[in-house]
Structures are given as C-alpha cells and as structure tokens.
Amino acid sequence: MAGTSRTTFTKRQKERARQEKRAEKAQRKAERKQLCDSERSTTESQAGANLMVKLDEEGQPQGFDFHDFGR
C-alpha cells in the first residue's frame, strides 16, 4: 500500500506543476496581447495625427490616397 500512495503523491505533484506552468503561460500570453493592443492603438492614433487634408485649386478637400496611410 505504501508504494501506491507514493505514486499518487508524485502524480499530484506533477499535475500541480503542469497547472502552474499552464497558468504562467496564459498570463504571459495575456501580457503580450495587452502590449500588442496598446502598441496597435498608439500606432493608429499616430497615423491619424499625421494625416493632412489637401485642397485642390478650387479650395475643395481632396480624398486620401493609400500613400497617405503609409508608415
């Protein structure tokens, strides 16, 4: 009987270690996602801040071209 409880204890330890590793991995993934989202929002706000409305000869605003949204 003593042998079986030892293996059960070892299995529980391993499972606990797996769960902790999974939790740490999920936390790192969430941090990366949050960092990526904040960088994306910063980039989008900077891109919008750099746009300038161009006027044609008659003073009417022109539409934006895909070159206006470049990095």
C-alpha positions as CSV (number, residue, x, y, z in Angstrom):
1,M,0.0,0.0,0.0
2,A,2.8,2.4,0.8
3,G,4.0,2.2,-2.8
4,T,0.7,3.2,-4.3
5,S,0.3,6.3,-2.2
6,R,3.8,7.5,-3.2
7,T,2.9,7.3,-6.9
8,T,-0.4,9.1,-6.2
9,F,1.5,11.8,-4.4
10,T,4.0,12.1,-7.3
11,K,1.2,12.2,-9.8
12,R,-0.5,15.0,-7.9
13,Q,2.8,17.0,-7.7
14,K,3.3,16.6,-11.5
15,E,-0.3,17.7,-12.2
16,R,0.1,20.7,-9.9
17,A,3.3,21.7,-11.7
18,R,1.5,21.3,-15.1
19,Q,-1.3,23.5,-13.9
20,E,1.1,26.2,-12.6
21,K,3.0,26.1,-15.9
22,R,-0.3,26.5,-17.9
23,A,-1.3,29.4,-15.7
24,E,2.0,31.2,-16.1
25,K,1.9,30.6,-19.9
26,A,-1.6,32.0,-20.1
27,Q,-0.5,35.1,-18.0
28,R,2.4,35.7,-20.3
29,K,0.1,35.4,-23.4
30,A,-2.3,37.9,-21.9
31,E,0.5,40.3,-21.2
32,R,1.8,40.0,-24.8
33,K,-1.7,40.5,-26.1
34,Q,-2.2,43.6,-23.9
35,L,1.2,45.0,-25.1
36,C,0.3,44.4,-28.7
37,D,-3.1,46.0,-28.4
38,S,-1.6,49.1,-26.7
39,E,1.1,49.4,-29.5
40,R,-1.6,49.0,-32.1
41,S,-3.8,51.8,-30.6
42,T,-0.7,54.0,-30.3
43,T,0.2,53.4,-34.0
44,E,-3.3,54.0,-35.1
45,S,-3.6,57.3,-33.3
46,Q,-0.2,58.4,-34.6
47,A,-1.2,57.5,-38.2
48,G,-4.4,59.6,-37.8
49,A,-2.5,62.5,-36.4
50,N,-0.1,62.6,-39.4
51,L,-2.8,63.0,-42.0
52,M,-3.3,66.4,-43.6
53,V,-6.3,67.5,-45.6
54,K,-5.1,68.6,-49.0
55,L,-7.1,71.1,-51.0
56,D,-7.4,71.3,-54.8
57,E,-7.2,74.5,-56.9
58,E,-10.8,75.4,-56.0
59,G,-10.3,75.0,-52.3
60,Q,-12.2,71.7,-52.1
61,P,-10.8,69.0,-49.9
62,Q,-9.3,66.0,-51.8
63,G,-9.7,62.4,-50.8
64,F,-6.9,60.5,-49.1
65,D,-4.7,58.1,-51.1
66,F,-3.3,54.8,-49.9
67,H,0.1,56.6,-49.8
68,D,-1.2,58.9,-47.1
69,F,-1.6,56.0,-44.7
70,G,2.0,54.7,-45.1
71,R,4.4,54.3,-42.2
